Amino acid sequence: MIRLLAILACLAQPVFAQSYPDLFDVRAVADDDILNVRQIPSADASIIGTLAPNATEIEVVTLSAMAAGA
């Protein structure tokens, strides 16, 4: 019985799994500032784009392997 539970636990999908594409809004950015979009999740990474402080419905279609935690 314990083996069966262990196997089922390994096969179960996490409850918090995110599906893509999905829409997001920019929050907690001052009105006179911008949100930098970087190549990788690091303050030292190259800026590849910017978002307005009031940007809404930003479509994320996939995550990079690094952003997904791989």
Residue frames relative to the residue before (quaternion, step in Angstrom):
aa qw qx qy qz dx dy dz
M 1.0000 0.0000 0.0000 0.0000 0.00 0.00 0.00
I 0.6492 0.5110 -0.3219 0.4623 3.61 0.97 -0.84
R 0.6296 0.5281 -0.3397 0.4574 3.62 1.00 -0.74
L 0.6399 0.5254 -0.3224 0.4588 3.57 0.97 -0.85
L 0.6599 0.4972 -0.3050 0.4736 3.60 0.94 -0.84
A 0.6421 0.5210 -0.3231 0.4602 3.58 1.00 -0.78
I 0.6539 0.5001 -0.3114 0.4747 3.59 0.97 -0.83
L 0.6642 0.4978 -0.3094 0.4640 3.59 0.92 -0.86
A 0.6280 0.5356 -0.3339 0.4552 3.58 1.03 -0.74
C 0.6630 0.5046 -0.3020 0.4632 3.60 1.03 -0.76
L 0.7091 0.4605 -0.2566 0.4682 3.56 1.09 -0.70
A 0.5559 0.6391 -0.3888 0.3625 3.60 1.17 -0.44
Q 0.4051 -0.6802 0.5558 0.2536 3.54 -1.11 0.74
P 0.5188 -0.6254 0.4643 0.3524 3.62 -1.00 0.67
V 0.5481 -0.6287 0.4479 0.3220 3.56 -1.06 0.76
F 0.7295 0.4448 -0.2298 0.4661 3.59 1.06 -0.75
A 0.3147 0.7693 -0.5062 0.2301 3.62 1.20 0.27
Q 0.3019 -0.7518 0.5660 0.1528 3.56 -0.96 0.92
S 0.2018 -0.7620 0.5998 0.1376 3.56 -0.96 0.80
Y 0.1924 -0.7830 0.5862 0.0794 3.55 -1.09 0.73
P 0.5101 -0.1245 -0.8507 -0.0257 1.63 -2.19 1.14
D 0.0773 -0.7708 0.6317 0.0293 3.53 -1.29 0.51
L 0.3753 -0.7314 0.5296 0.2089 3.58 -1.21 0.50
F 0.0812 -0.7920 0.6050 0.0047 3.55 -1.07 0.86
D 0.2647 -0.7336 0.6025 0.1698 3.55 -1.31 0.43
V 0.4602 -0.6341 0.5381 0.3109 3.56 -1.19 0.58
R 0.0125 0.7928 -0.6081 0.0378 3.57 -0.96 0.92
A 0.8341 0.2462 -0.1820 0.4588 3.53 -1.33 0.43
V 0.5122 0.5635 -0.4636 0.4530 3.58 1.01 0.87
A 0.5087 -0.6695 0.4514 0.2987 3.57 -0.81 1.03
D 0.6203 -0.5848 0.3867 0.3518 3.57 -1.14 0.70
D 0.7376 0.3835 -0.2277 0.5070 3.60 1.11 -0.59
D 0.6199 0.5232 -0.3332 0.4807 3.61 1.25 0.42
I 0.2790 -0.7244 0.5926 0.2148 3.59 -1.32 -0.03
L 0.3864 -0.6738 0.5708 0.2663 3.55 -1.29 0.33
N 0.2882 -0.7644 0.5532 0.1629 3.59 -0.67 1.10
V 0.2313 -0.7225 0.6362 0.1406 3.54 -1.09 0.85
R 0.1395 -0.8347 0.5317 0.0331 3.56 -0.59 1.16
Q 0.6565 -0.5415 0.3715 0.3712 3.53 -1.25 0.56
I 0.7680 0.0105 0.0026 0.6403 3.58 1.08 -0.78
P 0.5945 -0.5969 0.3903 0.3715 3.62 -1.15 0.41
S 0.4794 0.6105 -0.4814 0.4071 3.55 0.26 1.35
A 0.5106 -0.6525 0.4650 0.3118 3.58 -0.97 0.82
D 0.6639 0.5004 -0.2997 0.4680 3.60 1.20 -0.42
A 0.5285 0.6612 -0.3974 0.3544 3.61 1.25 -0.24
S 0.6205 -0.5457 0.4209 0.3742 3.54 -1.27 0.45
I 0.3987 -0.6783 0.5638 0.2513 3.55 -1.11 0.77
I 0.1307 -0.8186 0.5573 0.0480 3.57 -0.70 1.08
G 0.7986 -0.0350 0.0096 0.6008 3.57 1.29 -0.04
T 0.2406 -0.7438 0.5995 0.1716 3.55 -1.32 0.10
L 0.1950 -0.7527 0.6165 0.1238 3.53 -1.31 0.47
A 0.5180 -0.6335 0.4811 0.3144 3.56 -1.06 0.78
P 0.6051 -0.5930 0.3864 0.3647 3.61 -1.12 0.56
N 0.7395 0.3555 -0.2145 0.5298 3.58 1.24 -0.36
A 0.2960 0.7768 -0.5070 0.2277 3.60 1.21 0.42
T 0.0591 -0.7962 0.6021 0.0014 3.56 -0.99 0.89
E 0.8324 0.2233 -0.1806 0.4739 3.52 -1.35 0.39
I 0.2022 0.7672 -0.5667 0.2221 3.57 0.84 1.05
E 0.2704 -0.7989 0.5195 0.1369 3.56 -0.55 1.16
V 0.1187 -0.7471 0.6527 0.0427 3.53 -0.87 1.09
V 0.1858 -0.8270 0.5248 0.0780 3.57 -0.57 1.14
T 0.7892 -0.0684 0.0433 0.6088 3.59 1.19 -0.46
L 0.3490 -0.6995 0.5731 0.2459 3.56 -1.30 0.23
S 0.4953 -0.6072 0.5164 0.3454 3.54 -1.15 0.57
A 0.6620 -0.4984 0.3694 0.4206 3.57 -1.23 0.36
M 0.6577 0.5095 -0.3189 0.4541 3.61 0.98 -0.80
A 0.6803 0.4823 -0.2926 0.4679 3.59 0.91 -0.87
A 0.6619 0.4996 -0.2991 0.4720 3.58 1.13 -0.63
G 0.5420 -0.6544 0.3852 0.3600 3.58 1.25 -0.11
A 0.4233 0.7160 -0.4567 0.3155 3.58 1.22 0.36
